Amino acid sequence: MYRYASVVLCLAFAIVFQLSLGTEVTVKDKDNNICIYANLMVNFSVDYEVAENKSKMANFELPAEVTTHGSTCDNTSSTLKLNFGEGHSWSVNFTSNGKQYQADIITFSYNLSDTTVFPNSVVNDTATVIAKPQITIVDVDTCYSCRSKETLEADSVNQTLWDVLIQAFVSNNSKSENITSCAADVPSTTVAPTTNVTTAPTTPATNTSTAPPPTTPPTPTLPTPTAGKYSIKPDENSTACLIANFGLRINLKSVEMNFEPNGTTVSGSCGVNSSQLVLTSNTMTITFTFANDTKKFRLHALNITGKTSAGVPFSEVNTNLSLWEAAVGSSYMCNKEQNYTITSQLTLYTFYLQVQPFGVKKGVFSTAEECFLDSDLSFLVPIAVGVALSFLIILVLISYLIGRRKSRTGYQSV
């Protein structure tokens, strides 16, 4: 009997051990050194359309057997890309300022033509969703650990992560033993409230005058930001697959700053349905994510992280944008100044903008689709307003004359 109990106990431990392994991968750089380590578990819930305008929920998990084709590493940005099944992929983009790193965006692409996962799907395309994880401010040479579950919601997809152990910038060709735990794994400390029992009488103030509040000097107007030229190549021997020219101004919590292209590190990736441009300066990292629906492209997500002049870290992200839209095979252009409210705290200004994240040929921009401000029709707006105002003035004048004539008719003698 004890022997059977021992066998059952061993089997139980084996099952628990196998479940705790999750998906474990390592990514190597061009020198064949480990640059990314990951061991994690991810569950997916995807709501997709089936026949007769009905929907169905597909539930599946990140398998243990994956490939890392498309993963990249360098000193300031790294991408962990896990490919699995029939055309599915899950990737995380990391950025580093040399002292700390964080995960900027998780990109999940799923192939709806995979009948094993999505039976009876009426759509056969590959869909992509983007989410913002809570992996922030991790010291370099440290692993990020989070055993607690974190659910990321984006469109019709839920991603649940747990038992996560990741080091995005591995040095010395080996995973670090130092751990940075997520906030959910750190037990909270409850501080007992204190009661003030002092009963000494207070002396009424004799001086009731108040000093006038200090005046804040007006913020000087910034000059037009310098336009930078950025490009992404699949490899050193290829032409650019993503090109962009623009000047940027960032308004963060009412503090404006121009983005300086000089000294900026450019990284990113080009894909069929999603492409990324990552710009890293001394003060911030900006990640542009473009989506392609086979007919048009658009800026789908924007993430800005960095530190203020006072050293306070900030992070603003919007993964549900529809900006800079143009036909695939064309470029989007807007030379005039434009401003976009990205979040309640972040406004982005662009100058001399031209971008093409898909269908670049010979490394140069294709025919541009101009924004309305640049088009020849923009001059019609003030003309139309002027005509409308003139028509309104004439209408009011006619009404006045008719009313005056009627009033005079009422006083005529019989």
VOPAGU-2260 file (C-alpha; in pm, 1 decimal, decimal comma):
REM VOPAGU-2260
SITE   aa  ch    i         X         Y         Z
SITE  MET   A    0       0,0       0,0       0,0
SITE  TYR   A    1     282,6     237,6      87,5
SITE  ARG   A    2     446,0     149,0    -241,6
SITE  TYR   A    3     134,2     251,2    -436,9
SITE  ALA   A    4     106,7     570,8    -235,3
SITE  SER   A    5     467,5     653,9    -318,7
SITE  VAL   A    6     402,3     598,7    -689,0
SITE  VAL   A    7      96,1     825,5    -679,5
SITE  LEU   A    8     291,6    1091,1    -489,9
SITE  CYS   A    9     577,5    1080,1    -741,6
SITE  LEU   A   10     331,6    1111,4   -1028,8
SITE  ALA   A   11     169,1    1409,8    -862,4
SITE  PHE   A   12     505,0    1582,0    -816,8
SITE  ALA   A   13     594,2    1504,0   -1178,5
SITE  ILE   A   14     269,7    1659,5   -1303,2
SITE  VAL   A   15     317,1    1972,8   -1091,6
SITE  PHE   A   16     677,7    2004,3   -1205,4
SITE  GLN   A   17     578,3    1967,0   -1569,8
SITE  LEU   A   18     303,2    2229,5   -1539,8
SITE  SER   A   19     538,4    2476,1   -1372,1
SITE  LEU   A   20     790,2    2461,2   -1655,6
SITE  GLY   A   21     577,5    2667,2   -1896,1
SITE  THR   A   22     746,5    2786,2   -2213,5
SITE  GLU   A   23    1120,8    2825,1   -2167,3
SITE  VAL   A   24    1338,7    2979,9   -2440,0
SITE  THR   A   25    1669,0    3155,3   -2487,9
SITE  VAL   A   26    1757,8    3396,0   -2768,4
SITE  LYS   A   27    2114,9    3439,5   -2889,3
SITE  ASP   A   28    2275,0    3740,4   -3055,6
SITE  LYS   A   29    2497,0    3748,6   -3363,6
SITE  ASP   A   30    2795,8    3638,6   -3152,8
SITE  ASN   A   31    2600,3    3332,0   -3034,6
SITE  ASN   A   32    2568,5    3467,3   -2680,4
SITE  ILE   A   33    2243,4    3448,5   -2483,6
SITE  CYS   A   34    2074,0    3790,4   -2490,4
SITE  ILE   A   35    1716,2    3704,3   -2380,2
SITE  TYR   A   36    1589,7    3442,4   -2137,4
SITE  ALA   A   37    1220,3    3369,3   -2079,2
SITE  ASN   A   38    1014,9    3111,5   -1891,4
SITE  LEU   A   39     644,7    3190,7   -1873,0
SITE  MET   A   40     289,6    3071,4   -1917,0
SITE  VAL   A   41      27,8    3246,0   -2132,6
SITE  ASN   A   42    -337,3    3160,2   -2189,7
SITE  PHE   A   43    -539,9    3313,2   -2473,6
SITE  SER   A   44    -915,2    3369,7   -2504,9
SITE  VAL   A   45   -1020,5    3491,8   -2848,2
SITE  ASP   A   46   -1376,3    3585,1   -2944,1
SITE  TYR   A   47   -1414,3    3522,4   -3318,4
SITE  GLU   A   48   -1697,0    3525,6   -3571,8
SITE  VAL   A   49   -1858,3    3207,1   -3699,7
SITE  ALA   A   50   -2147,0    3149,5   -3940,1
SITE  GLU   A   51   -2482,0    3329,6   -3912,9
SITE  ASN   A   52   -2331,7    3637,4   -3745,5
SITE  LYS   A   53   -2254,6    3445,9   -3428,9
SITE  SER   A   54   -1938,0    3447,0   -3223,2
SITE  LYS   A   55   -1744,1    3174,4   -3048,4
SITE  MET   A   56   -1472,0    3175,5   -2784,3
SITE  ALA   A   57   -1144,2    2996,8   -2854,4
SITE  ASN   A   58    -931,1    2913,9   -2551,1
SITE  PHE   A   59    -574,8    2791,9   -2595,6
SITE  GLU   A   60    -232,6    2834,6   -2438,7
SITE  LEU   A   61     121,7    2911,1   -2541,4
SITE  PRO   A   62     273,8    2566,9   -2601,5
SITE  ALA   A   63     609,3    2453,2   -2469,4
SITE  GLU   A   64     736,1    2396,0   -2823,5
SITE  VAL   A   65     789,5    2730,5   -2996,5
SITE  THR   A   66    1043,7    2893,3   -3226,2
SITE  THR   A   67    1211,4    3229,9   -3172,7
SITE  HIS   A   68    1249,5    3332,3   -3536,8
SITE  GLY   A   69    1216,1    3712,2   -3559,2
SITE  SER   A   70    1361,5    3780,7   -3212,9
SITE  THR   A   71    1626,4    4053,8   -3202,2
SITE  CYS   A   72    1879,1    4188,5   -2950,7
SITE  ASP   A   73    2090,7    4499,9   -2910,2
SITE  ASN   A   74    2198,3    4728,5   -2626,6
SITE  THR   A   75    1888,4    4949,5   -2620,7
SITE  SER   A   76    1602,8    4737,9   -2755,6
SITE  SER   A   77    1520,2    4369,2   -2773,3
SITE  THR   A   78    1227,5    4172,6   -2910,6
SITE  LEU   A   79    1124,3    3828,4   -2791,0
SITE  LYS   A   80     909,2    3664,5   -3058,3
SITE  LEU   A   81     756,6    3320,8   -3002,8
SITE  ASN   A   82     604,9    3146,1   -3305,8
SITE  PHE   A   83     371,7    2850,4   -3259,6
SITE  GLY   A   84      96,9    2648,4   -3426,6
SITE  GLU   A   85     -17,0    2733,7   -3776,6
SITE  GLY   A   86      86,3    3097,3   -3813,4
SITE  HIS   A   87      42,7    3226,9   -3456,0
SITE  SER   A   88     301,7    3447,4   -3282,0
SITE  TRP   A   89     343,8    3627,4   -2949,8
SITE  SER   A   90     611,7    3893,3   -2905,6
SITE  VAL   A   91     730,9    4143,5   -2646,1
SITE  ASN   A   92     931,4    4457,6   -2724,8
SITE  PHE   A   93    1178,7    4569,2   -2454,3
SITE  THR   A   94    1374,6    4894,1   -2429,6
SITE  SER   A   95    1664,8    4989,6   -2202,5
SITE  ASN   A   96    1836,0    5311,9   -2101,5
SITE  GLY   A   97    2150,3    5123,3   -1995,8
SITE  LYS   A   98    2052,8    5100,2   -1628,5
SITE  GLN   A   99    1696,0    4973,1   -1637,5
SITE  TYR   A  100    1466,2    4806,5   -1887,3
SITE  GLN   A  101    1094,6    4757,4   -1937,0
SITE  ALA   A  102     846,7    4586,3   -2167,8
SITE  ASP   A  103     678,7    4839,4   -2395,3
SITE  ILE   A  104     430,5    4641,9   -2602,6
SITE  ILE   A  105     303,7    4285,5   -2637,5
SITE  THR   A  106     195,4    4195,5   -2991,5
SITE  PHE   A  107     -19,0    3885,5   -3042,6
SITE  SER   A  108     -98,7    3762,9   -3395,4
SITE  TYR   A  109    -338,7    3472,7   -3449,6
SITE  ASN   A  110    -429,5    3293,4   -3771,5
SITE  LEU   A  111    -806,9    3255,0   -3800,1
SITE  SER   A  112    -765,0    3002,6   -4082,9
SITE  ASP   A  113    -627,1    2750,8   -3831,1
SITE  THR   A  114    -933,4    2525,3   -3809,1
SITE  THR   A  115    -792,5    2335,4   -3513,9
SITE  VAL   A  116    -801,7    2646,2   -3294,0
SITE  PHE   A  117   -1077,2    2842,8   -3473,1
SITE  PRO   A  118   -1329,4    2594,6   -3615,0
SITE  ASN   A  119   -1598,3    2736,7   -3846,2
SITE  SER   A  120   -1436,7    3082,3   -3857,7
SITE  VAL   A  121   -1581,3    3296,3   -4136,7
SITE  VAL   A  122   -1258,1    3499,8   -4150,8
SITE  ASN   A  123    -933,8    3346,5   -4277,9
SITE  ASP   A  124    -700,8    3641,1   -4213,9
SITE  THR   A  125    -430,5    3681,9   -3951,5
SITE  ALA   A  126    -541,0    3930,7   -3685,7
SITE  THR   A  127    -311,8    4128,2   -3456,5
SITE  VAL   A  128    -374,9    4289,1   -3118,3
SITE  ILE   A  129    -141,6    4502,3   -2907,7
SITE  ALA   A  130    -138,6    4536,5   -2528,6
SITE  LYS   A  131      69,2    4711,4   -2262,7
SITE  PRO   A  132     217,2    4481,8   -1993,3
SITE  GLN   A  133     312,2    4586,1   -1640,2
SITE  ILE   A  134     681,3    4495,2   -1673,9
SITE  THR   A  135     843,4    4826,9   -1583,1
SITE  ILE   A  136    1160,4    4961,1   -1419,3
SITE  VAL   A  137    1363,3    4638,0   -1401,7
SITE  ASP   A  138    1733,4    4677,7   -1329,6
SITE  VAL   A  139    1972,4    4555,7   -1598,4
SITE  ASP   A  140    2133,5    4219,7   -1509,7
SITE  THR   A  141    1815,0    4130,7   -1321,9
SITE  CYS   A  142    1531,7    3888,1   -1398,7
SITE  TYR   A  143    1171,5    4006,1   -1379,3
SITE  SER   A  144     955,7    3758,2   -1188,3
SITE  CYS   A  145     576,5    3748,1   -1148,6
SITE  ARG   A  146     396,3    3438,0   -1031,3
SITE  SER   A  147      65,7    3622,6    -998,8
SITE  LYS   A  148    -171,8    3629,1   -1292,2
SITE  GLU   A  149    -197,5    3939,0   -1510,5
SITE  THR   A  150    -476,8    3962,7   -1769,2
SITE  LEU   A  151    -436,0    4194,7   -2066,5
SITE  GLU   A  152    -750,0    4292,6   -2257,0
SITE  ALA   A  153    -734,7    4418,3   -2616,3
SITE  ASP   A  154   -1025,7    4420,0   -2861,3
SITE  SER   A  155   -1177,2    4068,9   -2852,3
SITE  VAL   A  156    -871,0    3901,0   -2699,5
SITE  ASN   A  157    -773,0    3831,5   -2339,0
SITE  GLN   A  158    -416,3    3726,6   -2258,8
SITE  THR   A  159    -339,0    3589,8   -1912,8
SITE  LEU   A  160      26,0    3571,2   -1803,6
SITE  TRP   A  161     160,6    3401,6   -1491,9
SITE  ASP   A  162     473,8    3226,6   -1361,2
SITE  VAL   A  163     672,6    3479,6   -1563,9
SITE  LEU   A  164    1052,6    3487,4   -1540,7
SITE  ILE   A  165    1218,6    3709,5   -1803,6
SITE  GLN   A  166    1555,4    3875,3   -1849,8
SITE  ALA   A  167    1552,0    4091,9   -2160,4
SITE  PHE   A  168    1916,7    4205,9   -2163,7
SITE  VAL   A  169    2135,7    3913,5   -2059,1
SITE  SER   A  170    2505,3    3977,9   -2001,0
SITE  ASN   A  171    2794,2    3734,6   -1953,3
SITE  ASN   A  172    2602,4    3472,9   -2154,6
SITE  SER   A  173    2405,3    3353,3   -1849,9
SITE  LYS   A  174    2076,3    3431,3   -1674,6
SITE  SER   A  175    2105,2    3646,9   -1364,5
SITE  GLU   A  176    2017,1    3509,6   -1020,9
SITE  ASN   A  177    1896,4    3854,1    -908,6
SITE  ILE   A  178    1518,0    3895,6    -910,1
SITE  THR   A  179    1286,3    4195,1    -943,9
SITE  SER   A  180     939,1    4084,1    -832,9
SITE  CYS   A  181     617,7    4232,6    -965,9
SITE  ALA   A  182     402,3    4440,5    -731,0
SITE  ALA   A  183     137,1    4167,1    -712,9
SITE  ASP   A  184     390,0    3922,8    -563,4
SITE  VAL   A  185     508,5    4163,5    -293,6
SITE  PRO   A  186     299,2    4136,5      26,6
SITE  SER   A  187     146,7    4466,0     131,9
SITE  THR   A  188     220,9    4608,8     477,3
SITE  THR   A  189     -71,9    4744,9     677,4
SITE  VAL   A  190      10,3    5044,2     896,2
SITE  ALA   A  191    -211,5    5088,8    1204,5
SITE  PRO   A  192    -379,2    5430,7    1217,1
SITE  THR   A  193    -262,0    5667,8    1490,1
SITE  THR   A  194    -486,0    5894,3    1698,5
SITE  ASN   A  195    -383,5    6241,2    1810,3
SITE  VAL   A  196    -506,4    6291,7    2169,1
SITE  THR   A  197    -343,4    6629,1    2234,1
SITE  THR   A  198    -598,7    6851,8    2409,2
SITE  ALA   A  199    -398,9    7169,5    2445,9
SITE  PRO   A  200    -605,9    7470,1    2332,1
SITE  THR   A  201    -502,5    7636,3    2012,4
SITE  THR   A  202    -429,5    8003,8    1998,6
SITE  PRO   A  203    -628,2    8190,9    1736,1
SITE  ALA   A  204    -416,9    8345,9    1467,7
SITE  THR   A  205    -383,1    8718,4    1492,4
SITE  ASN   A  206    -243,7    8782,6    1148,8
SITE  THR   A  207    -508,5    8698,8     888,4
SITE  SER   A  208    -327,2    8838,7     588,5
SITE  THR   A  209    -209,4    8593,9     327,7
SITE  ALA   A  210      83,8    8628,9      98,3
SITE  PRO   A  211      -6,4    8656,6    -271,4
SITE  PRO   A  212      61,4    8337,6    -467,5
SITE  PRO   A  213     383,1    8343,7    -669,5
SITE  THR   A  214     337,1    8414,4   -1036,4
SITE  THR   A  215     459,0    8157,3   -1287,4
SITE  PRO   A  216     654,3    8305,8   -1575,0
SITE  PRO   A  217     514,6    8218,5   -1918,3
SITE  THR   A  218     675,5    7922,7   -2091,1
SITE  PRO   A  219     889,9    8040,8   -2381,2
SITE  THR   A  220     778,1    7931,9   -2725,1
SITE  LEU   A  221     985,4    7642,3   -2854,8
SITE  PRO   A  222    1140,8    7661,3   -3200,8
SITE  THR   A  223    1019,6    7426,5   -3472,1
SITE  PRO   A  224    1174,1    7084,7   -3396,2
SITE  THR   A  225    1443,2    6944,1   -3624,2
SITE  ALA   A  226    1310,6    6683,0   -3866,4
SITE  GLY   A  227    1483,6    6345,7   -3840,7
SITE  LYS   A  228    1516,7    6076,1   -4105,9
SITE  TYR   A  229    1469,0    5720,3   -3982,8
SITE  SER   A  230    1472,3    5380,4   -4153,6
SITE  ILE   A  231    1460,8    5010,2   -4065,1
SITE  LYS   A  232    1640,1    4739,2   -4265,2
SITE  PRO   A  233    1579,8    4363,9   -4233,4
SITE  ASP   A  234    1956,6    4316,1   -4245,6
SITE  GLU   A  235    2269,4    4504,9   -4343,3
SITE  ASN   A  236    2255,4    4388,1   -4705,9
SITE  SER   A  237    1891,5    4486,1   -4766,9
SITE  THR   A  238    1719,3    4811,3   -4851,3
SITE  ALA   A  239    1489,1    4980,4   -4601,8
SITE  CYS   A  240    1151,2    4820,1   -4529,4
SITE  LEU   A  241    1024,8    5110,7   -4315,3
SITE  ILE   A  242    1109,6    5479,2   -4366,3
SITE  ALA   A  243     994,2    5789,5   -4182,6
SITE  ASN   A  244    1080,2    6159,9   -4178,0
SITE  PHE   A  245     934,9    6398,5   -3919,9
SITE  GLY   A  246     996,3    6650,8   -3646,1
SITE  LEU   A  247     833,5    6580,7   -3309,9
SITE  ARG   A  248     722,4    6789,3   -3016,0
SITE  ILE   A  249     588,5    6622,3   -2701,7
SITE  ASN   A  250     354,6    6790,3   -2454,1
SITE  LEU   A  251     359,8    6581,7   -2136,1
SITE  LYS   A  252     148,8    6707,3   -1847,0
SITE  SER   A  253     162,5    7062,3   -1992,0
SITE  VAL   A  254     543,4    7049,7   -2024,9
SITE  GLU   A  255     660,3    7079,3   -2386,4
SITE  MET   A  256     983,7    6939,5   -2526,1
SITE  ASN   A  257    1121,8    6891,2   -2877,0
SITE  PHE   A  258    1248,0    6545,8   -2970,0
SITE  GLU   A  259    1610,9    6574,4   -3082,7
SITE  PRO   A  260    1700,0    6335,5   -3369,0
SITE  ASN   A  261    2076,2    6383,2   -3329,1
SITE  GLY   A  262    2217,5    6097,1   -3124,1
SITE  THR   A  263    1894,6    5899,9   -3143,2
SITE  THR   A  264    1919,4    5519,4   -3172,3
SITE  VAL   A  265    1682,9    5368,5   -3429,8
SITE  SER   A  266    1549,9    5013,0   -3405,5
SITE  GLY   A  267    1234,4    4821,4   -3487,1
SITE  SER   A  268    1096,6    4551,5   -3711,7
SITE  CYS   A  269     904,3    4499,2   -4035,1
SITE  GLY   A  270     623,0    4249,1   -4063,3
SITE  VAL   A  271     335,8    4160,3   -4290,4
SITE  ASN   A  272      61,7    4286,3   -4059,9
SITE  SER   A  273     256,2    4490,5   -3806,0
SITE  SER   A  274     573,4    4702,0   -3814,3
SITE  GLN   A  275     750,5    4897,6   -3542,3
SITE  LEU   A  276     977,0    5200,8   -3529,6
SITE  VAL   A  277    1156,7    5254,7   -3197,4
SITE  LEU   A  278    1343,1    5582,8   -3135,0
SITE  THR   A  279    1561,6    5603,9   -2824,6
SITE  SER   A  280    1720,1    5933,0   -2719,5
SITE  ASN   A  281    1898,3    6032,5   -2399,9
SITE  THR   A  282    1569,9    6123,3   -2231,8
SITE  MET   A  283    1298,4    5900,1   -2377,4
SITE  THR   A  284    1200,4    5605,2   -2594,5
SITE  ILE   A  285     916,9    5636,7   -2846,7
SITE  THR   A  286     766,0    5325,0   -3004,6
SITE  PHE   A  287     542,3    5361,3   -3311,4
SITE  THR   A  288     342,5    5050,6   -3406,4
SITE  PHE   A  289     179,5    5038,0   -3749,3
SITE  ALA   A  290     -97,2    4797,7   -3852,6
SITE  ASN   A  291    -173,0    4670,5   -4202,6
SITE  ASP   A  292    -518,0    4537,2   -4298,8
SITE  THR   A  293    -395,2    4450,7   -4655,4
SITE  LYS   A  294    -560,6    4761,1   -4803,8
SITE  LYS   A  295    -457,8    5045,1   -4574,7
SITE  PHE   A  296    -203,2    5104,9   -4303,5
SITE  ARG   A  297    -231,4    5326,8   -3997,6
SITE  LEU   A  298     -48,2    5420,4   -3680,7
SITE  HIS   A  299    -213,0    5175,4   -3441,5
SITE  ALA   A  300     -20,6    5227,2   -3115,1
SITE  LEU   A  301     214,9    5481,6   -2961,3
SITE  ASN   A  302     421,0    5434,2   -2646,3
SITE  ILE   A  303     648,3    5696,4   -2488,3
SITE  THR   A  304     860,4    5621,1   -2182,1
SITE  GLY   A  305    1142,8    5810,6   -2017,4
SITE  LYS   A  306    1232,0    6038,9   -1730,1
SITE  THR   A  307    1158,5    6403,9   -1671,1
SITE  SER   A  308    1431,8    6659,2   -1604,5
SITE  ALA   A  309    1369,7    6592,7   -1232,3
SITE  GLY   A  310    1440,0    6221,3   -1281,1
SITE  VAL   A  311    1076,7    6108,9   -1241,3
SITE  PRO   A  312     992,2    5816,5   -1474,1
SITE  PHE   A  313     688,2    5842,1   -1700,3
SITE  SER   A  314     507,6    5607,2   -1935,5
SITE  GLU   A  315     217,1    5694,0   -2166,9
SITE  VAL   A  316      64,1    5449,6   -2414,3
SITE  ASN   A  317    -236,0    5426,3   -2645,9
SITE  THR   A  318    -294,5    5099,5   -2832,5
SITE  ASN   A  319    -615,0    5199,7   -3010,6
SITE  LEU   A  320    -513,9    5472,4   -3256,2
SITE  SER   A  321    -613,1    5525,9   -3619,8
SITE  LEU   A  322    -369,3    5793,2   -3739,0
SITE  TRP   A  323    -159,9    5852,7   -4053,5
SITE  GLU   A  324    -381,4    5628,8   -4265,5
SITE  ALA   A  325    -293,6    5564,2   -4630,4
SITE  ALA   A  326    -316,3    5286,1   -4887,1
SITE  VAL   A  327     -58,6    5008,8   -4862,1
SITE  GLY   A  328     208,6    5078,7   -5122,3
SITE  SER   A  329     175,6    5454,3   -5067,0
SITE  SER   A  330     321,6    5688,2   -4806,8
SITE  TYR   A  331     141,5    5928,0   -4574,5
SITE  MET   A  332     255,3    6290,9   -4577,7
SITE  CYS   A  333     164,5    6605,5   -4386,9
SITE  ASN   A  334     407,7    6897,6   -4392,3
SITE  LYS   A  335     185,5    7126,4   -4186,9
SITE  GLU   A  336     191,6    7113,8   -3806,9
SITE  GLN   A  337     -56,9    6863,6   -3663,4
SITE  ASN   A  338    -138,0    6776,4   -3302,5
SITE  TYR   A  339    -286,0    6455,2   -3165,2
SITE  THR   A  340    -421,5    6384,1   -2817,7
SITE  ILE   A  341    -268,3    6043,5   -2740,4
SITE  THR   A  342    -368,9    6020,5   -2372,0
SITE  SER   A  343    -509,6    6261,0   -2115,7
SITE  GLN   A  344    -148,8    6349,6   -2026,0
SITE  LEU   A  345      19,2    6333,7   -2368,4
SITE  THR   A  346     -18,6    6540,4   -2684,5
SITE  LEU   A  347     200,3    6476,9   -2988,4
SITE  TYR   A  348     287,0    6745,1   -3246,8
SITE  THR   A  349     429,9    6654,5   -3588,1
SITE  PHE   A  350     609,7    6867,1   -3847,4
SITE  TYR   A  351     718,5    6779,0   -4204,0
SITE  LEU   A  352     576,8    6428,6   -4161,3
SITE  GLN   A  353     614,2    6150,9   -4418,7
SITE  VAL   A  354     601,5    5783,4   -4327,7
SITE  GLN   A  355     576,8    5448,1   -4504,9
SITE  PRO   A  356     585,8    5133,8   -4286,6
SITE  PHE   A  357     487,6    4879,3   -4556,1
SITE  GLY   A  358     555,7    4819,0   -4924,4
SITE  VAL   A  359     876,6    5024,2   -4946,7
SITE  LYS   A  360    1058,0    4975,8   -5278,2
SITE  LYS   A  361    1424,2    5057,0   -5334,6
SITE  GLY   A  362    1438,2    5233,1   -4998,4
SITE  VAL   A  363    1244,8    5543,9   -5111,6
SITE  PHE   A  364     895,8    5680,2   -5046,4
SITE  SER   A  365     615,7    5580,1   -5279,4
SITE  THR   A  366     351,2    5826,7   -5400,7
SITE  ALA   A  367     225,4    6023,5   -5101,8
SITE  GLU   A  368    -131,1    6054,3   -4980,6
SITE  GLU   A  369    -146,1    6407,6   -4841,0
SITE  CYS   A  370    -327,1    6516,1   -4529,4
SITE  PHE   A  371    -614,5    6762,4   -4569,4
SITE  LEU   A  372    -402,6    7056,3   -4449,9
SITE  ASP   A  373    -155,8    6998,2   -4734,0
SITE  SER   A  374    -415,1    6934,8   -5004,7
SITE  ASP   A  375    -529,4    7189,2   -5260,2
SITE  LEU   A  376    -879,0    7174,4   -5112,1
SITE  SER   A  377    -774,3    7321,0   -4779,1
SITE  PHE   A  378    -806,6    7677,5   -4913,9
SITE  LEU   A  379   -1177,5    7614,0   -4979,4
SITE  VAL   A  380   -1254,7    7602,1   -4607,2
SITE  PRO   A  381   -1221,4    7978,5   -4539,9
SITE  ILE   A  382   -1399,9    8050,7   -4870,0
SITE  ALA   A  383   -1687,8    7822,3   -4772,0
SITE  VAL   A  384   -1707,7    7987,2   -4430,1
SITE  GLY   A  385   -1708,6    8331,6   -4589,9
SITE  VAL   A  386   -1984,0    8236,0   -4835,8
SITE  ALA   A  387   -2192,7    8087,6   -4552,2
SITE  LEU   A  388   -2156,2    8403,2   -4343,9
SITE  SER   A  389   -2245,3    8623,2   -4640,4
SITE  PHE   A  390   -2554,0    8414,1   -4711,4
SITE  LEU   A  391   -2654,8    8439,1   -4345,3
SITE  ILE   A  392   -2614,2    8819,7   -4346,3
SITE  ILE   A  393   -2825,5    8849,8   -4663,9
SITE  LEU   A  394   -3092,6    8624,1   -4512,1
SITE  VAL   A  395   -3108,3    8834,5   -4194,6
SITE  LEU   A  396   -3127,0    9156,8   -4401,4
SITE  ILE   A  397   -3413,6    9023,9   -4615,3
SITE  SER   A  398   -3602,0    8912,8   -4303,6
SITE  TYR   A  399   -3554,6    9258,2   -4153,3
SITE  LEU   A  400   -3686,2    9435,8   -4465,2
SITE  ILE   A  401   -3988,9    9207,4   -4488,9
SITE  GLY   A  402   -4068,1    9260,3   -4122,7
SITE  ARG   A  403   -4032,4    9637,3   -4152,7
SITE  ARG   A  404   -4258,0    9648,9   -4460,7
SITE  LYS   A  405   -4530,6    9453,9   -4280,9
SITE  SER   A  406   -4516,7    9688,6   -3983,0
SITE  ARG   A  407   -4558,6    9993,8   -4208,9
SITE  THR   A  408   -4857,2    9836,2   -4388,6
SITE  GLY   A  409   -5041,4    9797,3   -4060,1
SITE  TYR   A  410   -5043,0   10177,7   -3996,9
SITE  GLN   A  411   -5176,9   10288,8   -4343,7
SITE  SER   A  412   -5501,8   10488,5   -4343,6
SITE  VAL   A  413   -5814,2   10335,3   -4497,6
